[in-house]
Amino acid sequence: MDVNNTRERIVATAADLIWSRGYNRTSIDDIIRKADVSKGSLYHHFSSKESLGLAVIDTWTDHFGAHIAANLSDARSPEGNLHAILDAMVSAQEESGFRGCPLGRLALEMGDVSESFRQRLQKGFNDFSDLFTAYLEQAGIPEPEAKERGNCMLATLEGALMLEKVNGGGRVLRALIATMKSDVSLRLAETAV
């Protein structure tokens, strides 16, 4: 069996279980059983459950970053790309059955328990906030305001995803995305004047 495929299968399995059950409710034995690998194979690739959890965070961040990149186009305006990022967030949730943000879930569970998790989660969230900030700056919003708005957009989306866990169906998220698009368009129109 290909070593890289084994590692990827372990991470994918752990990611799915942790997203569904949470980190603390997912055991190494659960991962081994579902990934159909031996304990030795898992520990060949990961020194601990924590190191596997950190790889899961990286996988989630990379996967979502790729999902967003697939929806962006250099031909679009910065405003169009901001709208595309927001649409990508909705489509990612639709694909997952509105399971919420895996980083958000893990942050609530582990963000104040493990410093290595906190740092890795912070980096993932910063990467997404920086996407918003970059396009806001490209559209002419000054850097301090763009950074503040980028952080606000991310925090608002995370809150909406949490509400979706209770309300379900995407209604809250879709309404919020429509409001955010309108707000972004209005602010960019002000900047253009």
Buried (B, 14 or more C-beta within 10 A) or exposed (E): EEEEEBBBBBBBBBBBBBBEEBBEEBEBEBBBEBBEBEEEBBBBBBEEBBEBBBBBBBBBBEBBBEBBEEBBEEEBEBBBBBBBBBBBBBBBBEEEEBBBBBBBBBBBBBBEEBEEBBEBBEEBBBBBBBBBBBBBBBBEBEEEBBBBBBBBBBEBBBEBBBBBBEEEEBEBBBEBBEEBBEBBEEBBEEEEE
